[in-house]
Amino acid sequence: MKLFHENEKIDGLCEDDGRVRATLRYRDHELEDGLGVVRNVLVSVCDVCDQTIGIPHQSTPAIRDARQRAVASVELNLPAIYVDMIDAAVFRVDPESNAEMRKRVLVYYLARYVREEDRMHELNAILTKDVGARPGMPTRRLSFKFSVSAVKLLEAAMARTGLNRTDLTKALIAKIGEDLIEPASPPLLPELSLLAQVLKA
């Protein structure tokens, strides 16, 4: 594997200028879709127009990491019982956890359902379960900062279930309550408790 160096000359392909000579330089690289900027990363720069035209392999991990850290806000207003349920489940997973653990448990369930697509119908079915929501019940806001990868999971689950974001979240929380609150000894509890400890390390 070749290690590229600053100011090294290489051949490149520029969208505006075709085949060109390019120079490797450290500069800020803007992620696509305005998701953020990676500071001082080595890129190949067109010698004709001075635009970034390529990424050497050694810069890929830093750019991938920045893309994964890019966040999208997800905000929902739900009947208060749903927030109570996710908080009770999170407390059972880790009594010392904070509100951030809500997101981690939700994403854990999202990932499981996207991976096990044949079980996705469970989310549609559980929406009809009586979890104690009543007309006139106060609403509470759930607010998350989701990574790009988490948003992709959310969108995949929405596409496969046909549920909107609010109903999908309600279904996930109902399933979390069924799995982690109702049983005396939840089968998933040891795994999630271990995950919580790792994430706090």
N, C-alpha and C positions, 0 to 999 in steps of 0.2 A: 504494500500500500504506500502510495506516495504522499508525503507530507508537504503541503503547499506553504509558501512563504510570502510575506508582504513584499510587494513590488515585483514579484515574479511575473513574467510574460507568458501568456498561453493563447491558444486559438479559441475563438468563441463565435457564437451566432447571435446577432442582435436583431430584434424584430424590425428596427428601423433601417439598419445599415448592412444587414446581411452578414456574410462571413468577415470577421474582423479580428484584429489582435486585441487582447484584453489584458488588463493589469490587475493583479490581486491586491486589494486594499482593505483596510479596516474602516468600516463605516457603519452608520446606523441603518438597519434594514427594516423597512415597514412590512408587516404581515399583510397578506391579502385580506380584503373586506374590512380594512381598518381595525383589525383586532388587536393591534399593538405594535410596538417597535422593539427590535432586538438591538441593544447597544453594542457598538464596537465589535462587530463580527466580520470575519474575513469573507469577502465576496469578490467575484470577478466583475470588472468595470470596463465597459466598452471604451476603447481609446479614441473613438470618433465622437460619440455623443455624451460620454461620461455617465451613462445610465448603468445600473446594476443589471447584468445579463445572466448571471449564474451563481451557483452556490457550491463551493468545494465540499467534498464529503465530510471534512473535519468540522465544518460549521453546521452540519445538519442536526446534530443532537441539541445544540443551543437553540436553534430555530424551532425544532419540534417541541422542546421543553417550554419555550415562550408561547407557542400556539396552544399547548395544553393548559397553560396557566391563564390564558385569555378568558375573560368571564362575560357571561350574559346574565342580566338580572331577570329573575322570575318572581313575580309577586302575585299572590292570590288572596282573595277574601273568602274564607270558608266558615260554615257554622262552627261555633266555638268547640263543639264536641270533637271535631276532627283534630284540632290543635291539641286538645286535651289527650286524645288517643296517641298521637305521635310523641307527645312529651312523656306520657306514661310508659310507652314502649322504650323510648330512649333512656329513661331513668332505670328501667329494668336491665337494659344492656350495660349501662355504666352510670351508677348513681352520682358520679363526679363530673359527668359530661355537661357541656353547655349546648346552646341552641344550634351550634354548627353540626352537632351529631345528628340533628333531624335530617339535614341534607344527606349525610353519609348513609344513613339507613335507607332513605328513599332511593338513592342512587344504587345502593346494593340490590334493592328489590327490582329496580328498573333493569339493571344489568342481567339479573337472573331471568326475568321474563323475556327480554330481547334474545338472550342466548337460548332459552327453552321455549321457542316460539309456539310449540304445540300446547303450551299451558296458558297462552295469552287470553283464551276465552274466560279464564277464571276472573280476570279483571272486569270483564263485561258483566259476568254473573253476580259478582259481589256488590255491584252498585245498587242492587235491589235489597241488600241486607239492611235491616233496621239497626242502625248504630246509635240511635237515640237523638238524632237531629229532629227538631220540631219547628213548625212555623213560628216565626217571631223570635227564634233563638238568636242571641247576639252573634255577630261575626267577628272573627279575629284574622289578622293578616299573617300570612306566611311569606317570608321574603328570603330568597336564596340567591347566591352568586354561583352560577353553574359554569363549569369549564366547557370548552367547545365539545369535548368528548361526551360530557354529560348531556349537553343539549342534543347531540346526535342520538343518544339513547332515548331521550324524551320524545324526539320527533319520530323515531322508529316505532316506539310503542304507540304513539298517537295514530300513526298511519295504519298499524296492524289491528288496532282495536276499534278505530273509528271514533274514539273519544276525544273531546277537546281537552285542553290542558287542565282545566279545573276538575272535570269529571275523572280524568286519569289519576290526578293526585288524590282525589277522594277515594277512588278504588284502591290505590296503593296503600293509603293509610288504613282503610278498612281491612285489607289483607294483613297488614302489619299488626293491627290490633288482634285479628283472629289468630295469628301465629305467635305473637309475643306477649299478649296480655291475658288472653283467655286460658291457655293451658297452664297446668300447675308446673310442668317442667317442659318449657318450649324446646323442641329439638334444635332450633337454630341459635338458641341463646349462647351456648359455649363459643360457637364460631364468631358471632357478632361481638361478644365480650372480648374475645382475643383480638379481633380487629380494632376495637376501640382502644385497647392497651397499646397496640402497635402504632396507631395514629397519634397517640399522645406522647410517644417516645421522642 
